[in-house]
Amino acid sequence: MTNNFTIYLKDNNIEKAIKKMKTKMSKLGVVKTLRDNMRYEKPSDKKIRVRKANIINSRKKKRIREKDL
C-alpha cells in the first residue's frame, strides 16, 4: 500500500504546507506504519493487538450508534 499525496504551496507559505503535510500523514497513518515495520512482531502478538483494536473500534461505533438514537 502506497500513500501518495501532493501538497501545493500558496504564497510561498512553507509553514502552512508543512502543517497540511503532517495532518495528511497522520490521517493516512504513514508514520505509524513506518514505526510498526521497523521492528519484528510475532504473529501471536499481532493477532492480540489487532483483536484489541477491533474490540475498541466496535465499542466506539456502538457508542456513536446509541448516541444518534
Biopython code that builds the backbone (N, CA, C, O; Angstrom):
import numpy as np
from Bio.PDB.StructureBuilder import StructureBuilder

atoms = [
    (1, "MET", "N", (0.842, -1.173, 0.000)),
    (1, "MET", "CA", (0.000, 0.000, 0.000)),
    (1, "MET", "C", (0.889, 1.237, 0.000)),
    (1, "MET", "O", (1.712, 1.430, 0.895)),
    (2, "THR", "N", (0.709, 2.062, -1.008)),
    (2, "THR", "CA", (1.480, 3.295, -1.070)),
    (2, "THR", "C", (0.580, 4.468, -0.745)),
    (2, "THR", "O", (-0.577, 4.525, -1.159)),
    (3, "ASN", "N", (1.130, 5.387, -0.006)),
    (3, "ASN", "CA", (0.393, 6.583, 0.370)),
    (3, "ASN", "C", (1.020, 7.764, -0.343)),
    (3, "ASN", "O", (1.982, 8.358, 0.144)),
    (4, "ASN", "N", (0.471, 8.100, -1.498)),
    (4, "ASN", "CA", (0.973, 9.235, -2.254)),
    (4, "ASN", "C", (0.026, 10.403, -2.080)),
    (4, "ASN", "O", (-1.192, 10.250, -2.172)),
    (5, "PHE", "N", (0.592, 11.566, -1.830)),
    (5, "PHE", "CA", (-0.218, 12.768, -1.768)),
    (5, "PHE", "C", (0.642, 13.946, -2.191)),
    (5, "PHE", "O", (1.871, 13.887, -2.148)),
    (6, "THR", "N", (-0.029, 15.022, -2.602)),
    (6, "THR", "CA", (0.657, 16.206, -3.084)),
    (6, "THR", "C", (0.218, 17.405, -2.263)),
    (6, "THR", "O", (-0.964, 17.565, -1.961)),
    (7, "ILE", "N", (1.166, 18.233, -1.911)),
    (7, "ILE", "CA", (0.893, 19.462, -1.179)),
    (7, "ILE", "C", (1.325, 20.627, -2.073)),
    (7, "ILE", "O", (2.449, 20.642, -2.576)),
    (8, "TYR", "N", (0.445, 21.588, -2.267)),
    (8, "TYR", "CA", (0.754, 22.738, -3.089)),
    (8, "TYR", "C", (1.043, 23.954, -2.217)),
    (8, "TYR", "O", (0.349, 24.203, -1.231)),
    (9, "LEU", "N", (2.077, 24.709, -2.590)),
    (9, "LEU", "CA", (2.434, 25.933, -1.872)),
    (9, "LEU", "C", (1.572, 27.086, -2.359)),
    (9, "LEU", "O", (1.378, 27.264, -3.562)),
    (10, "LYS", "N", (1.065, 27.858, -1.431)),
    (10, "LYS", "CA", (0.330, 29.072, -1.771)),
    (10, "LYS", "C", (1.056, 30.245, -1.128)),
    (10, "LYS", "O", (1.295, 30.246, 0.080)),
    (11, "ASP", "N", (1.400, 31.224, -1.917)),
    (11, "ASP", "CA", (2.077, 32.428, -1.437)),
    (11, "ASP", "C", (3.379, 32.111, -0.710)),
    (11, "ASP", "O", (3.756, 32.820, 0.223)),
    (12, "ASN", "N", (4.060, 31.067, -1.124)),
    (12, "ASN", "CA", (5.335, 30.653, -0.517)),
    (12, "ASN", "C", (5.244, 30.482, 0.994)),
    (12, "ASN", "O", (6.195, 30.787, 1.713)),
    (13, "ASN", "N", (4.118, 30.002, 1.472)),
    (13, "ASN", "CA", (3.909, 29.799, 2.904)),
    (13, "ASN", "C", (4.280, 28.356, 3.246)),
    (13, "ASN", "O", (3.451, 27.450, 3.166)),
    (14, "ILE", "N", (5.539, 28.166, 3.627)),
    (14, "ILE", "CA", (6.054, 26.824, 3.883)),
    (14, "ILE", "C", (5.478, 26.254, 5.173)),
    (14, "ILE", "O", (5.234, 25.050, 5.253)),
    (15, "GLU", "N", (5.255, 27.093, 6.184)),
    (15, "GLU", "CA", (4.739, 26.614, 7.462)),
    (15, "GLU", "C", (3.372, 25.960, 7.291)),
    (15, "GLU", "O", (3.108, 24.899, 7.855)),
    (16, "LYS", "N", (2.497, 26.609, 6.499)),
    (16, "LYS", "CA", (1.165, 26.044, 6.266)),
    (16, "LYS", "C", (1.255, 24.732, 5.499)),
    (16, "LYS", "O", (0.504, 23.794, 5.768)),
    (17, "ALA", "N", (2.179, 24.671, 4.541)),
    (17, "ALA", "CA", (2.342, 23.449, 3.755)),
    (17, "ALA", "C", (2.831, 22.300, 4.633)),
    (17, "ALA", "O", (2.380, 21.165, 4.476)),
    (18, "ILE", "N", (3.742, 22.583, 5.547)),
    (18, "ILE", "CA", (4.243, 21.549, 6.452)),
    (18, "ILE", "C", (3.132, 21.081, 7.372)),
    (18, "ILE", "O", (3.014, 19.887, 7.647)),
    (19, "LYS", "N", (2.311, 22.017, 7.852)),
    (19, "LYS", "CA", (1.193, 21.661, 8.724)),
    (19, "LYS", "C", (0.201, 20.761, 7.987)),
    (19, "LYS", "O", (-0.284, 19.779, 8.549)),
    (20, "LYS", "N", (-0.103, 21.096, 6.725)),
    (20, "LYS", "CA", (-1.009, 20.254, 5.932)),
    (20, "LYS", "C", (-0.407, 18.877, 5.700)),
    (20, "LYS", "O", (-1.109, 17.867, 5.748)),
    (21, "MET", "N", (0.910, 18.842, 5.446)),
    (21, "MET", "CA", (1.581, 17.567, 5.219)),
    (21, "MET", "C", (1.494, 16.687, 6.458)),
    (21, "MET", "O", (1.232, 15.488, 6.351)),
    (22, "LYS", "N", (1.712, 17.276, 7.643)),
    (22, "LYS", "CA", (1.647, 16.499, 8.876)),
    (22, "LYS", "C", (0.245, 15.947, 9.116)),
    (22, "LYS", "O", (0.089, 14.800, 9.537)),
    (23, "THR", "N", (-0.777, 16.765, 8.848)),
    (23, "THR", "CA", (-2.145, 16.280, 9.064)),
    (23, "THR", "C", (-2.488, 15.168, 8.082)),
    (23, "THR", "O", (-3.124, 14.184, 8.459)),
    (24, "LYS", "N", (-2.070, 15.314, 6.822)),
    (24, "LYS", "CA", (-2.342, 14.253, 5.849)),
    (24, "LYS", "C", (-1.620, 12.971, 6.215)),
    (24, "LYS", "O", (-2.177, 11.881, 6.088)),
    (25, "MET", "N", (-0.371, 13.097, 6.674)),
    (25, "MET", "CA", (0.389, 11.909, 7.059)),
    (25, "MET", "C", (-0.238, 11.220, 8.254)),
    (25, "MET", "O", (-0.266, 9.990, 8.315)),
    (26, "SER", "N", (-0.743, 11.995, 9.210)),
    (26, "SER", "CA", (-1.366, 11.370, 10.375)),
    (26, "SER", "C", (-2.683, 10.705, 10.010)),
    (26, "SER", "O", (-3.007, 9.648, 10.550)),
    (27, "LYS", "N", (-3.451, 11.306, 9.100)),
    (27, "LYS", "CA", (-4.713, 10.697, 8.674)),
    (27, "LYS", "C", (-4.477, 9.405, 7.899)),
    (27, "LYS", "O", (-5.236, 8.445, 8.034)),
    (28, "LEU", "N", (-3.421, 9.384, 7.086)),
    (28, "LEU", "CA", (-3.117, 8.188, 6.308)),
    (28, "LEU", "C", (-2.391, 7.131, 7.137)),
    (28, "LEU", "O", (-2.339, 5.966, 6.742)),
    (29, "GLY", "N", (-1.833, 7.522, 8.279)),
    (29, "GLY", "CA", (-1.137, 6.572, 9.131)),
    (29, "GLY", "C", (0.242, 6.204, 8.634)),
    (29, "GLY", "O", (0.709, 5.091, 8.875)),
    (30, "VAL", "N", (0.902, 7.114, 7.945)),
    (30, "VAL", "CA", (2.214, 6.839, 7.357)),
    (30, "VAL", "C", (3.259, 6.587, 8.440)),
    (30, "VAL", "O", (4.008, 5.612, 8.368)),
    (31, "VAL", "N", (3.310, 7.454, 9.434)),
    (31, "VAL", "CA", (4.325, 7.340, 10.479)),
    (31, "VAL", "C", (4.102, 6.078, 11.303)),
    (31, "VAL", "O", (5.056, 5.402, 11.688)),
    (32, "LYS", "N", (2.845, 5.768, 11.570)),
    (32, "LYS", "CA", (2.533, 4.576, 12.366)),
    (32, "LYS", "C", (2.989, 3.307, 11.644)),
    (32, "LYS", "O", (3.572, 2.416, 12.262)),
    (33, "THR", "N", (2.726, 3.224, 10.345)),
    (33, "THR", "CA", (3.148, 2.038, 9.603)),
    (33, "THR", "C", (4.667, 1.949, 9.530)),
    (33, "THR", "O", (5.225, 0.854, 9.600)),
    (34, "LEU", "N", (5.341, 3.082, 9.390)),
    (34, "LEU", "CA", (6.800, 3.055, 9.365)),
    (34, "LEU", "C", (7.354, 2.542, 10.686)),
    (34, "LEU", "O", (8.274, 1.724, 10.706)),
    (35, "ARG", "N", (6.791, 3.027, 11.789)),
    (35, "ARG", "CA", (7.270, 2.585, 13.102)),
    (35, "ARG", "C", (6.963, 1.108, 13.330)),
    (35, "ARG", "O", (7.766, 0.386, 13.921)),
    (36, "ASP", "N", (5.804, 0.663, 12.863)),
    (36, "ASP", "CA", (5.455, -0.746, 13.028)),
    (36, "ASP", "C", (6.374, -1.649, 12.216)),
    (36, "ASP", "O", (6.688, -2.758, 12.647)),
    (37, "ASN", "N", (6.806, -1.190, 11.052)),
    (37, "ASN", "CA", (7.657, -2.009, 10.193)),
    (37, "ASN", "C", (9.121, -1.982, 10.609)),
    (37, "ASN", "O", (9.921, -2.750, 10.074)),
    (38, "MET", "N", (9.490, -1.124, 11.542)),
    (38, "MET", "CA", (10.892, -1.026, 11.949)),
    (38, "MET", "C", (11.324, -2.204, 12.815)),
    (38, "MET", "O", (12.516, -2.497, 12.900)),
    (39, "ARG", "N", (10.390, -2.873, 13.450)),
    (39, "ARG", "CA", (10.746, -3.986, 14.327)),
    (39, "ARG", "C", (9.849, -5.190, 14.004)),
    (39, "ARG", "O", (8.758, -5.049, 13.452)),
    (40, "TYR", "N", (10.340, -6.356, 14.364)),
    (40, "TYR", "CA", (9.592, -7.580, 14.104)),
    (40, "TYR", "C", (8.555, -7.784, 15.202)),
    (40, "TYR", "O", (8.814, -7.552, 16.383)),
    (41, "GLU", "N", (7.379, -8.224, 14.777)),
    (41, "GLU", "CA", (6.315, -8.526, 15.721)),
    (41, "GLU", "C", (5.867, -9.970, 15.494)),
    (41, "GLU", "O", (5.544, -10.372, 14.377)),
    (42, "LYS", "N", (5.857, -10.731, 16.579)),
    (42, "LYS", "CA", (5.449, -12.125, 16.457)),
    (42, "LYS", "C", (4.010, -12.193, 15.979)),
    (42, "LYS", "O", (3.203, -11.331, 16.330)),
    (43, "PRO", "N", (3.671, -13.208, 15.180)),
    (43, "PRO", "CA", (2.298, -13.331, 14.684)),
    (43, "PRO", "C", (1.262, -13.411, 15.803)),
    (43, "PRO", "O", (0.163, -12.874, 15.664)),
    (44, "SER", "N", (1.599, -14.077, 16.914)),
    (44, "SER", "CA", (0.640, -14.165, 18.020)),
    (44, "SER", "C", (0.414, -12.791, 18.654)),
    (44, "SER", "O", (-0.712, -12.456, 19.023)),
    (45, "ASP", "N", (1.476, -11.997, 18.781)),
    (45, "ASP", "CA", (1.326, -10.648, 19.328)),
    (45, "ASP", "C", (0.518, -9.768, 18.386)),
    (45, "ASP", "O", (-0.265, -8.927, 18.828)),
    (46, "LYS", "N", (0.713, -9.965, 17.092)),
    (46, "LYS", "CA", (-0.034, -9.182, 16.099)),
    (46, "LYS", "C", (-1.522, -9.498, 16.191)),
    (46, "LYS", "O", (-2.356, -8.594, 16.133)),
    (47, "LYS", "N", (-1.860, -10.789, 16.334)),
    (47, "LYS", "CA", (-3.268, -11.185, 16.472)),
    (47, "LYS", "C", (-3.900, -10.524, 17.686)),
    (47, "LYS", "O", (-5.019, -10.016, 17.616)),
    (48, "ILE", "N", (-3.174, -10.534, 18.804)),
    (48, "ILE", "CA", (-3.693, -9.937, 20.033)),
    (48, "ILE", "C", (-3.911, -8.440, 19.849)),
    (48, "ILE", "O", (-4.936, -7.904, 20.270)),
    (49, "ARG", "N", (-2.948, -7.764, 19.220)),
    (49, "ARG", "CA", (-3.049, -6.324, 19.006)),
    (49, "ARG", "C", (-4.229, -5.980, 18.106)),
    (49, "ARG", "O", (-4.977, -5.043, 18.385)),
    (50, "VAL", "N", (-4.392, -6.734, 17.038)),
    (50, "VAL", "CA", (-5.500, -6.488, 16.111)),
    (50, "VAL", "C", (-6.834, -6.772, 16.786)),
    (50, "VAL", "O", (-7.798, -6.031, 16.594)),
    (51, "ARG", "N", (-6.896, -7.837, 17.573)),
    (51, "ARG", "CA", (-8.137, -8.184, 18.268)),
    (51, "ARG", "C", (-8.535, -7.076, 19.252)),
    (51, "ARG", "O", (-9.704, -6.696, 19.325)),
    (52, "LYS", "N", (-7.558, -6.561, 20.004)),
    (52, "LYS", "CA", (-7.843, -5.478, 20.947)),
    (52, "LYS", "C", (-8.318, -4.227, 20.209)),
    (52, "LYS", "O", (-9.252, -3.559, 20.653)),
    (53, "ALA", "N", (-7.680, -3.912, 19.091)),
    (53, "ALA", "CA", (-8.084, -2.735, 18.316)),
    (53, "ALA", "C", (-9.497, -2.896, 17.774)),
    (53, "ALA", "O", (-10.266, -1.936, 17.750)),
    (54, "ASN", "N", (-9.842, -4.101, 17.341)),
    (54, "ASN", "CA", (-11.195, -4.345, 16.835)),
    (54, "ASN", "C", (-12.236, -4.196, 17.936)),
    (54, "ASN", "O", (-13.323, -3.672, 17.694)),
    (55, "ILE", "N", (-11.917, -4.649, 19.132)),
    (55, "ILE", "CA", (-12.846, -4.512, 20.255)),
    (55, "ILE", "C", (-13.071, -3.038, 20.573)),
    (55, "ILE", "O", (-14.205, -2.606, 20.780)),
    (56, "ILE", "N", (-11.983, -2.271, 20.609)),
    (56, "ILE", "CA", (-12.097, -0.835, 20.908)),
    (56, "ILE", "C", (-12.921, -0.133, 19.833)),
    (56, "ILE", "O", (-13.787, 0.682, 20.149)),
    (57, "ASN", "N", (-12.656, -0.446, 18.560)),
    (57, "ASN", "CA", (-13.392, 0.200, 17.471)),
    (57, "ASN", "C", (-14.861, -0.168, 17.487)),
    (57, "ASN", "O", (-15.714, 0.680, 17.226)),
    (58, "SER", "N", (-15.172, -1.430, 17.792)),
    (58, "SER", "CA", (-16.575, -1.834, 17.811)),
    (58, "SER", "C", (-17.319, -1.152, 18.954)),
    (58, "SER", "O", (-18.472, -0.752, 18.793)),
    (59, "ARG", "N", (-16.665, -1.017, 20.114)),
    (59, "ARG", "CA", (-17.302, -0.318, 21.236)),
    (59, "ARG", "C", (-17.521, 1.149, 20.903)),
    (59, "ARG", "O", (-18.557, 1.716, 21.250)),
    (60, "LYS", "N", (-16.555, 1.767, 20.233)),
    (60, "LYS", "CA", (-16.673, 3.169, 19.858)),
    (60, "LYS", "C", (-17.830, 3.366, 18.872)),
    (60, "LYS", "O", (-18.613, 4.307, 19.005)),
    (61, "LYS", "N", (-17.930, 2.471, 17.882)),
    (61, "LYS", "CA", (-19.018, 2.566, 16.903)),
    (61, "LYS", "C", (-20.376, 2.340, 17.567)),
    (61, "LYS", "O", (-21.364, 2.982, 17.212)),
    (62, "LYS", "N", (-20.412, 1.420, 18.533)),
    (62, "LYS", "CA", (-21.661, 1.160, 19.257)),
    (62, "LYS", "C", (-22.098, 2.399, 20.039)),
    (62, "LYS", "O", (-23.278, 2.750, 20.044)),
    (63, "ARG", "N", (-21.141, 3.061, 20.702)),
    (63, "ARG", "CA", (-21.449, 4.297, 21.433)),
    (63, "ARG", "C", (-22.000, 5.359, 20.506)),
    (63, "ARG", "O", (-22.961, 6.049, 20.845)),
    (64, "ILE", "N", (-21.394, 5.495, 19.336)),
    (64, "ILE", "CA", (-21.846, 6.507, 18.368)),
    (64, "ILE", "C", (-23.251, 6.176, 17.867)),
    (64, "ILE", "O", (-24.091, 7.065, 17.730)),
    (65, "ARG", "N", (-23.504, 4.891, 17.595)),
    (65, "ARG", "CA", (-24.848, 4.485, 17.137)),
    (65, "ARG", "C", (-25.894, 4.773, 18.195)),
    (65, "ARG", "O", (-26.970, 5.283, 17.884)),
    (66, "GLU", "N", (-25.583, 4.447, 19.462)),
    (66, "GLU", "CA", (-26.544, 4.667, 20.546)),
    (66, "GLU", "C", (-26.759, 6.154, 20.805)),
    (66, "GLU", "O", (-27.857, 6.569, 21.177)),
    (67, "LYS", "N", (-25.728, 6.944, 20.612)),
    (67, "LYS", "CA", (-25.834, 8.381, 20.823)),
    (67, "LYS", "C", (-26.745, 9.020, 19.765)),
    (67, "LYS", "O", (-27.463, 9.974, 20.065)),
    (68, "ASP", "N", (-26.717, 8.504, 18.541)),
    (68, "ASP", "CA", (-27.520, 9.050, 17.457)),
    (68, "ASP", "C", (-29.005, 8.711, 17.617)),
    (68, "ASP", "O", (-29.855, 9.393, 17.045)),
    (69, "LEU", "N", (-29.322, 7.679, 18.380)),
    (69, "LEU", "CA", (-30.730, 7.304, 18.552)),
    (69, "LEU", "C", (-31.402, 8.248, 19.459)),
    (69, "LEU", "O", (-32.594, 8.101, 19.730)),
]
sb = StructureBuilder()
sb.init_structure("model")
sb.init_model(0)
sb.init_chain("A")
sb.init_seg("    ")
for serial, (resi, resn, name, xyz) in enumerate(atoms, 1):
    if name == "N":
        sb.init_residue(resn, " ", resi, " ")
    sb.init_atom(name, np.array(xyz, "f"), 0.0, 1.0, " ", f" {name:<3s}", serial, name[0])
structure = sb.get_structure()
